[in-house]
Amino acid sequence: MERQNDEIAALESIYDHFRFTDSDRTGVISIPIQIPENGIQLITENVKHIVNFLPPVNLTFTLHEDYPMKLPPKLSLSCAWLD
């Protein structure tokens, strides 16, 4: 468990958008998407759209009791705009 706690402390120091729930050993790293000041132009069905904001990409992980010695973390990647 000490190795897990050391890794959590390292992640907290690296990522500004980091949450961890100790009770179920689950964490989320939210990765903000940087959009240029003038936005991103998308064309769908011959209609132009300018996108100025995209929600973050979220990396969710769960640390098993046997992590890191025997089992890797359970990982999930999610993002509202890539569904």
C-alpha positions as CSV (number, residue, x, y, z in Angstrom):
1,M,0.0,0.0,0.0
2,E,2.9,2.3,0.6
3,R,4.0,2.1,-3.1
4,Q,0.4,3.0,-4.1
5,N,0.4,6.0,-1.8
6,D,3.8,7.2,-3.1
7,E,2.4,7.0,-6.7
8,I,-0.7,8.9,-5.7
9,A,1.4,11.6,-4.1
10,A,3.5,11.8,-7.3
11,L,0.4,12.1,-9.5
12,E,-1.0,14.8,-7.3
13,S,2.2,16.8,-7.7
14,I,2.2,16.4,-11.5
15,Y,-1.4,17.0,-12.5
16,D,-3.5,20.0,-11.6
17,H,-6.7,18.2,-12.5
18,F,-6.4,15.1,-10.4
19,R,-8.9,13.5,-8.0
20,F,-8.4,10.4,-5.9
21,T,-10.9,8.6,-3.7
22,D,-9.1,6.6,-1.0
23,S,-12.1,4.5,0.0
24,D,-12.3,2.7,-3.4
25,R,-8.8,3.4,-4.6
26,T,-10.1,5.2,-7.8
27,G,-8.6,8.2,-9.4
28,V,-9.3,10.5,-12.3
29,I,-6.9,12.7,-14.2
30,S,-8.7,15.3,-16.3
31,I,-6.7,16.5,-19.3
32,P,-7.9,19.9,-20.5
33,I,-8.0,20.4,-24.3
34,Q,-6.4,23.6,-25.5
35,I,-8.2,25.3,-28.4
36,P,-6.5,28.2,-30.3
37,E,-7.9,31.6,-29.6
38,N,-9.8,31.7,-33.0
39,G,-11.3,28.3,-32.4
40,I,-11.3,25.2,-34.6
41,Q,-13.3,25.1,-37.8
42,L,-15.4,22.0,-38.4
43,I,-17.4,21.3,-41.5
44,T,-20.4,19.0,-41.3
45,E,-22.8,18.5,-44.2
46,N,-21.4,21.6,-45.9
47,V,-22.1,23.7,-42.8
48,K,-19.1,25.4,-41.0
49,H,-19.0,25.4,-37.2
50,I,-16.4,27.2,-35.0
51,V,-15.6,25.3,-31.8
52,N,-14.2,27.3,-28.9
53,F,-14.3,24.8,-26.1
54,L,-14.1,21.0,-25.7
55,P,-14.6,19.2,-22.4
56,P,-11.5,17.4,-21.0
57,V,-10.4,13.9,-21.7
58,N,-10.6,11.8,-18.5
59,L,-8.3,9.0,-17.5
60,T,-10.0,6.9,-14.8
61,F,-8.0,4.3,-12.9
62,T,-8.6,1.8,-10.1
63,L,-5.7,0.4,-8.1
64,H,-6.2,-3.2,-7.1
65,E,-4.8,-4.5,-3.7
66,D,-2.1,-6.4,-5.6
67,Y,-1.0,-3.3,-7.6
68,P,1.9,-2.8,-8.5
69,M,3.4,-6.1,-7.6
70,K,1.0,-8.5,-9.3
71,L,-1.8,-6.6,-11.1
72,P,-1.8,-3.5,-13.3
73,P,-4.3,-0.7,-12.6
74,K,-7.7,-0.9,-14.3
75,L,-7.8,2.0,-16.8
76,S,-10.6,3.7,-18.7
77,L,-10.5,6.7,-21.1
78,S,-13.5,8.8,-21.6
79,C,-14.5,12.0,-23.3
80,A,-17.9,13.5,-24.0
81,W,-17.0,14.7,-27.5
82,L,-15.5,11.3,-28.7
83,D,-18.5,9.1,-27.8
